């Protein structure tokens, strides 16, 4: 339910990445404690990526922004 795309936020500073599972996501307490929630945009009817693929996309985007 994130309103921002991972590609639209600044990943260049000191950050932490937290990944929730497909079924339950992140707890309400954790969501309330973070400053930004982002999603990976998915084309067509694709609903989700597995956690390893999602982490790889986010880490790649961070490296891309740091260049």
C-alpha positions in Angstrom: 0.0 0.0 0.0 3.0 2.3 -0.4 2.4 5.6 -2.2 6.0 6.0 -3.4 8.1 4.0 -5.8 11.5 2.8 -4.7 12.8 4.6 -7.9 11.4 8.0 -6.7 13.1 8.2 -3.2 16.6 9.2 -2.3 18.6 6.1 -1.3 22.0 7.8 -1.1 22.1 8.6 2.6 22.4 6.5 5.7 19.4 4.2 5.3 18.0 0.9 6.4 15.9 -1.4 4.3 13.1 -3.4 5.9 11.2 -6.0 3.9 7.9 -7.5 4.9 6.5 -10.8 3.8 3.8 -11.0 1.1 1.0 -12.2 3.4 1.4 -10.0 6.6 3.8 -7.3 5.5 5.2 -5.1 8.3 3.7 -4.7 11.7 1.8 -1.5 12.4 4.3 -0.5 15.1 7.2 -0.8 12.6 5.3 1.1 9.9 4.7 3.9 12.4 8.4 4.1 13.2 9.8 4.4 9.7 10.1 7.6 7.8 9.3 6.2 4.3 7.5 3.3 2.8 8.1 2.4 -0.8 7.0 -0.2 -3.3 8.6 -1.7 -6.4 6.3 -0.9 -9.3 5.1 -4.1 -11.1 3.9 -4.2 -14.7 0.7 -5.9 -15.8 -0.9 -8.4 -13.4 2.2 -9.3 -11.4 1.3 -9.1 -7.7 4.7 -9.5 -6.0 8.3 -10.5 -6.0 9.8 -12.9 -3.6 11.9 -11.4 -0.8 15.3 -12.1 -2.4 14.2 -10.5 -5.7 12.8 -7.5 -4.0 15.9 -7.0 -1.9 18.1 -7.3 -5.1 16.0 -4.6 -6.9 16.3 -2.2 -3.9 20.0 -2.8 -3.4 20.6 -2.3 -7.2 18.7 1.0 -7.1 20.7 2.2 -4.2 24.0 1.4 -6.0 22.7 3.1 -9.1 21.9 6.2 -7.2 25.3 6.3 -5.5 27.1 6.5 -8.8 
